[in-house]
Amino acid sequence: MPSEVAAKSFEPAPSPAAPHHIRLTSHTGGHGAIPIHWAAATATERGPVVGTTTKRSHRNVIGTHSGSYSIYRALAVASGALKASHKADLTNTAPTNVIGPYPQWSEPGRIVAMDPWGATVADVFANELAAGYDIRPTIAVTQAHVILPEVIEALQSGRLKADGRFLTAGGAAMVTKVAVEPVWFLPEVAKRFGCTEADLRRVLFEETGGMYPELVTRSDLEVFLPPIGGLTAYIFGNPRDLANPDIELTARVHDECNGSDVFGSDICTCRPYLTHAIEECIQGAQRGGVGLVSYFRKEGRALGEVTKFLVYNARKRQIGGDTADQYFARTECVAGVQDMRFQELMPDVLNWLGIRKIHRLVSMSNMKYDAITRAGIEVVQRINIPEGLIPADAQVEMDAKMAAGYFTPGAVPDAAELKKAKGRGLDA
Amino acid sequence: MPSEVAAKSFEPAPSPAAPHHIRLTSHTGGHGAIPIHWAAATATERGPVVGTTTKRSHRNVIGTHSGSYSIYRALAVASGALKASHKADLTNTAPTNVIGPYPQWSEPGRIVAMDPWGATVADVFANELAAGYDIRPTIAVTQAHVILPEVIEALQSGRLKADGRFLTAGGAAMVTKVAVEPVWFLPEVAKRFGCTEADLRRVLFEETGGMYPELVTRSDLEVFLPPIGGLTAYIFGNPRDLANPDIELTARVHDECNGSDVFGSDICTCRPYLTHAIEECIQGAQRGGVGLVSYFRKEGRALGEVTKFLVYNARKRQIGGDTADQYFARTECVAGVQDMRFQELMPDVLNWLGIRKIHRLVSMSNMKYDAITRAGIEVVQRINIPEGLIPADAQVEMDAKMAAGYFTPGAVPDAAELKKAKGRGLDA
């Protein structure tokens, strides 16, 4: 069944390392690959995730490391800048802070979209590394000082006070930050989406236009490294305190919105809500608690920015203007769904961090709230965005979301309110 | 050669739309697909890019739309939230501003990594859409108000003045913004990287762990929609003025850095340089010129954020501390290269916008400068980041880059200077 073809229609490849045959799909029964026992109690029993392209027989997953950036790695090899055989030298790269292990790491079905042992591969898989396996971290933990103009403004206006420990007089907040690449255990990911594993594999293959035939040919490979963005967790205070339900935890789970998060577009509340959450996290840490902002790479509701801008135009040009009652409909016309973010996999990072209780959840999203509580994490209180932080042009989104079930401590807009055009036209 | 397999090891799929057989790779000689003649003079002669998954026989590319987000589309289908047959309703989504066509669109080799006709598919391919082809925009153009705290600060301190046209008294800058998905014409992309097309295709397949066998089986398909992030162009002033070399153009080409661009990490100059560029663009527009910031999704030098954080740790833990003379070496140890951003494809968007001359390039990168001038675009002056905007911990990066050939109007640091530990340790 596995086919081999020579790329005969091309001129001979000049690269000295060029193989003469290209295997279109791998097959079972190779030797040297270490089995993965997902959710096993220890790293050794679990086994390492090996997505290397340097020694193919060692691979025990579908896909490869660094998500989308494997395409850039390919460009580096194609241009001669990188040897295909390069292995990462992990000297001095170990996490700055110990995270776990926590009981959640081996509870079945609790963590299905990241590798709990991904930060400590150099340590827990030292034997396998010494034996020549090219094992790469899928998580990195470091420390940083972050300086946001909104935090400086809060210092100046007295809403925040510098303490030299969590926040300096210059406005730098001290954080531990964690980058996480997606590692999907397909049988359990399928369960989260209510479909069979076979369906998930087939649809992943077909709806991407034929990416990774191994999704359908290699049912023995149960782990997939999808070429999508991951997440970054910013921790304010001691990361160990996240796992202590007696210590007050302020948390926001934020989905990327480049247009607002970086450029400050006034059509939505993304950056204002994010910086408000950071302010809440700093205050929480200063009260003896701990704060967490988890940033997920899901641009434009995971539809991407082209679709997002198409929807903006459709909203602002429709008859009757930009109204809350048509807010979700416009996305659905273009994209077929209102939202593709799917919060089903989001709580994994919370469970990885050992979280059992969120005292203050800085989010109004019912989808996020539902996903977190379904994942076995208690939520005590929800914090809405303060009125004064909502840009005028973002009121359409706010109204539409509150009417659709988003949390609000105030009044939910009625049908008449939703029909009012509150968004600017395109010429304004 | 094209293989068909049934996914026999799984239970029967319950979805009514489930096909019984899964084709692992397509084959040439299908009918219905419209040929693509890259760089043809008109849209009709060029032909549409069809990456649909709804009607396979119409496809004339490798890969599919929305880059990485096709994975989320697959989740939407797998969960039953989206019908696989959904076609986008493009009503009212057309660009808010006309871009081109410009002569560069059909100059051979000028634009190889995006579809110049990608914004206007509903217009230029109206006949093909009417005939049932599912053609999707790969570019979207809209208008926005962007409000950055740094711009408000510049207004308050008098560096910027509101004019109600380019900048409001409330600090909102008026922009046209353009989201662009990558569309690669493989024969010319290979040329940019100095390799054969066959090598590029093979390496793209192998270094991604076997993504898209069609890269090696379908040499007749010359266009690839890679699952990577694209770019967003923010235009300050009239987009048409970009193509007029007599009108002063201020421009920055910025590579994503989430840790600084969103969270304000002080280890680099990314956000300060970006907001300085926006300030320069607004001033330029107010002087009768036009401004452009193009934002490329290439996190962590296109190595991804996990690698980036590993490198941070290695830099700050090495013997001798965080010094400029080891700055690039630490990335090379972990990643095998100093940088994977490859500016070779970057100038395409500039050529797409009709740009022939950049009067003020807000960048110190020699790689970007070289790529732009090699692409036939004149650069008159380079604008460095003002000293006062460089965070203390970012001086290591600045020194290392200037020593490596980055533009500076000041002194280039010498060997002794490069050996001084200027970055903070991890405990500080």
Interface residues (C-beta under 8 A of the other chain):
Chain A: M1 S3 V5 A7 S9 F10 E11 P12 A13 P14 S15 A18 P19 I22 R23 L24 T25 S26 G51 T53 R59 V61 I62 G63 T64 S66 G67 S68 Y69 S70 I71 Y72 R73 A74 L75 A76 V77 A78 S79 G80 A81 L82 K83 A84 H86 A88 D89 L90 T91 N92 T93 A94 P95 T96 P137 T138 I139 A140 V141 T142 Q143 A144 H145 V146 I147 L148 P149 E150 E153 A172 K177 V178 A179 V180 E181 A190 F193 G194 C195 T196 E197 A198 D199 L200 R201 R202 V203 L204 F205 E206 E207 T208 G209 G210 M211 Y212 P213 E214 V216 T217 S219 L225 P226 P227 I228 G229 G230 T232 Y234 N258 G259 D261 V262 F263 G264 S265 D266 I267 R271 L274 Y295 K298 E299 A302 L303 G304 E305 V306 T307 K308 F309 L310 V311 Y312 N313 A314 R317 Q318 C333 V334 A335 G336 V337 M340 R341 F342 P391 D393 R424 L426
Chain B: M1 S3 V5 A7 S9 F10 E11 P12 A13 P14 S15 A18 I22 R23 L24 T25 S26 G51 T53 R59 V61 I62 G63 T64 S66 G67 S68 Y69 S70 I71 Y72 R73 A74 L75 A76 V77 A78 S79 G80 A81 L82 K83 A84 H86 A88 D89 L90 T91 N92 T93 A94 P95 T96 P137 T138 I139 A140 V141 T142 Q143 A144 H145 V146 I147 L148 P149 E150 E153 A172 K177 V178 A179 V180 E181 A190 F193 G194 C195 T196 E197 A198 D199 L200 R201 R202 V203 L204 F205 E206 E207 T208 G209 G210 M211 Y212 P213 E214 V216 T217 S219 L225 P226 P227 I228 G229 G230 T232 Y234 N258 G259 D261 V262 F263 G264 S265 D266 I267 R271 L274 Y295 K298 E299 A302 L303 G304 E305 V306 T307 K308 F309 L310 V311 Y312 N313 A314 R317 Q318 C333 V334 A335 G336 V337 M340 R341 F342 P391 D393 R424 L426
